[in-house]
Amino acid sequence: MKNILGVFNGKFQDLDKIKVSPLSRAYTFSDSVYEVIPFYNNKIIAFEKHINRLSNSCDALNIKSNISLCSDEILHLISTSKLKNGYVYYQISRGVDALRSHIYDTSLEVETFGYIVDYQFESKDLKVSLCEDIRWQRCDIKSTSLLGNVMSMNQSKNNHCDEVIMHKDGELTEGGASNVFFVIEGNIYTPSLSSNILPGITRELLISESNKNGIYIEEGKYSVNDLLQAESIWLTSSTKCLGQVIEIIGYETKIELNNEVFQKCNKIFKNAFLSGQLNNNII
Ligand SMILES: Cc1ncc(COP(=O)(O)O)c(C=O)c1O
C-alpha cells in the first residue's frame, strides 16, 4: 500500500497511514456509498455524472455529505498524482457511532475516504456464468453493501469465469460489477433501469453515443432465454469499458466472436473515450 495516495476525512496521505475506527458504520453495517471515477489521458470521464450519482446515493440513504468538497478532493487526488490513466475510488460513510446500533444518530459526522489507482483501460474478452440474483432490492443505490455480488462473482471465479450475469427468476438484471447488452438479429438490447440495476454510467454513455451515431439500443425486460439467443453479448463498466462475452459456461450459445454490431459499438465508445468527448472536466 506504500505510496498510494489517499484522502481520509479531508487529510491527504499515503493509504498505509490512514487509520479507521472500528465503530465506523462503513465497517459495522456497510453504511456507505461509493464511486469509481475513471480518468484517461489526464481527463476525467463523465465527472459530473459520477458526482451526481454519488449525491443520489447519499440522498437515498439520507447521508448528509458535502458533495462539492468530495468532488474537490477527487480532483485534487488526480491533479497531484503523476498518473495519466487510472481511477479514483471514493467512499462516503455515515460516520462513527458511539455504539453499534442499527438506528443511526442523525448528528453523526460523515466519514470520507478516497484513493487513486494506476490503471490501463483495455477491453478484455470475458467468460461468464449465469446465476440467480441474490442481492437486495435497492441495487440502484451504489452502496458498499455488495456481499451478493461478492459471493456470486467468487463462485463464478471458482468456475474459471471473469464475470457473472444475474437474473431474478429468469429476468436479466446485470453483471456482478457491470451492465449487460446483447444483440439478436442485429438489434441491441439492454435491461431497462429499475431498483434491481445500477444505473451504470458507461451504459448511459454507450446508449447516448450510439444514438448519436444512428444506432438505437432498446431498453426493456429480457429473459435468460433471450440472452441465450444472442449473437453477441457484452458487459460495460467504468473500468471494463465494453468487454465482449466469449462464453457462458454450461450453455450452448450463438455467440459470434467480434460480431459486427459489437465492433461498431465498441469503436463508437472507444473513439469517444480516447478523443476526450466523454470528458466534462479537464484537470
Ligand atoms: C453492479 C454494477 N452494475 C453496473 C456497473 C457499471 O457501472 P459504471 O458503468 O458506472 O461503472 C457496476 C460498476 O462497478 C456495478 O458494480
The ligand as a Tripos MOL2 file, in Angstrom:
@<TRIPOS>MOLECULE
LIG
   16    16     1     0     0
SMALL
NO_CHARGES

@<TRIPOS>ATOM
      1 C1        -23.3560   -3.8700  -10.0520 C.3       1 LIG1
      2 C2        -22.8040   -2.9360  -11.0690 C.ar      1 LIG1
      3 N1        -23.5250   -2.6710  -12.1710 N.ar      1 LIG1
      4 C3        -23.0540   -1.8480  -13.1270 C.ar      1 LIG1
      5 C4        -21.8040   -1.2580  -13.0190 C.ar      1 LIG1
      6 C5        -21.2970   -0.3550  -14.1240 C.3       1 LIG1
      7 O1        -21.3550    0.9910  -13.7060 O.3       1 LIG1
      8 P1        -20.3870    2.0940  -14.3280 P.3       1 LIG1
      9 O2        -20.5210    1.9880  -15.7960 O.co2     1 LIG1
     10 O3        -20.9210    3.3690  -13.7990 O.co2     1 LIG1
     11 O4        -19.0080    1.7800  -13.8640 O.co2     1 LIG1
     12 C6        -21.0260   -1.5060  -11.8820 C.ar      1 LIG1
     13 C7        -19.7000   -0.8840  -11.7290 C.2       1 LIG1
     14 O5        -18.9560   -1.1540  -10.8340 O.2       1 LIG1
     15 C8        -21.5390   -2.3460  -10.8780 C.ar      1 LIG1
     16 O6        -20.8140   -2.6220   -9.7640 O.3       1 LIG1
@<TRIPOS>BOND
     1     1     2 1
     2     2     3 ar
     3     2    15 ar
     4     3     4 ar
     5     4     5 ar
     6     5     6 1
     7     5    12 ar
     8     6     7 1
     9     7     8 1
    10     8     9 2
    11     8    10 1
    12     8    11 1
    13    12    13 1
    14    12    15 ar
    15    13    14 2
    16    15    16 1
@<TRIPOS>SUBSTRUCTURE
     1 LIG1         1 GROUP 0 **** ****
